[in-house]
Amino acid sequence: MADPSPDADADLMLCVKRGGPEASEAFAQLVSRWKQPVMAFVFRTLPDPDEAEDLAQGVFVQLWRTAGRYQPTAKFSTFLFTIARNLCLNEVRRRKRHPADSLDEASPDDESHPARQAADRSVTGADMAMENSELHDKVSEALADLPEKQRTALMLCREGELSYEEIAAILETSVPATKSLIHRAREVLKSRLKPYLRTGEWSNS
């Protein structure tokens, strides 16, 4: 019997890529597996629960749409968070140009779209209690002031369950540079959040 795949998520994504009756179920499994890490990552960029939910849905919609181009040359999580980072960057840029626009265009209009259905079922109702926490408010403010690469590297390290190598691939930089970005981000946060360090929220462990 062949050894199980070291990246079951990549196998699911290849199933989505092939299409057929099993594609929607494979995609739903991916959404269920990654909804919380993606939501947490997006929330740090758009600290509004409704808008973060919309953009998180957009990440999974984009994942569905790009399935045909997927190649398992890296872990699935690298592919997914590259999409998430790019959409977050695009949304930040778009808001600077059109601050009054909504996020409606991030998701397909067709409510029967398999990606929209799976994302709606799985992302809706995610725990956003953090928005009411004083600690998380302070962390969000500090994170927002970090340079984008530092913030993204730190959030991927904490929320995305990714290795330094995967984060480096997403940021298109080296592993040493990635470690440096994460270290600098932590140092800045520690400096700004001294009253909260007893919680261990941003410890190196």
Helices and strands as residue ranges (DSSP letters): H 8-18, H 23-45, H 49-65, G 67-69, H 76-97, G 104-106, H 114-123, G 129-132, H 134-144, H 148-159, H 164-171, H 175-192, G 194-199
